[in-house]
Amino acid sequence: MQVLTNAGALDRDKQIAVVSRFTGMVAEAAGDPTLADRTWVLLTEAVPGGWGLGGHANTNDELVAAARKQIAELRAMAGEQ
């Protein structure tokens, strides 16, 4: 399993938590607790411009802006219902 984040997104404690949680999820989904001992989680940090979204290589700031825009749109839609 590979987890891709922006550079510096995860401090050491968060790295440990992410690996632990994803390892547990894989073992649980497989119904095999022993799979945790054989599960590899690769943490990768994307450099600015190393993210692709909507056909465009984005910087972290662009991704944050896109995510905030989408959250606002979802909240607006939820308020309309």
Buried (B, 14 or more C-beta within 10 A) or exposed (E): EEBEBBEEBBEEEEBEEBBEEBBBEBBEEEEEEEBBEEBEBEBEEBEBEBBEEEEEEBBBEBBEEBEEEEEEEEEEEEEEE
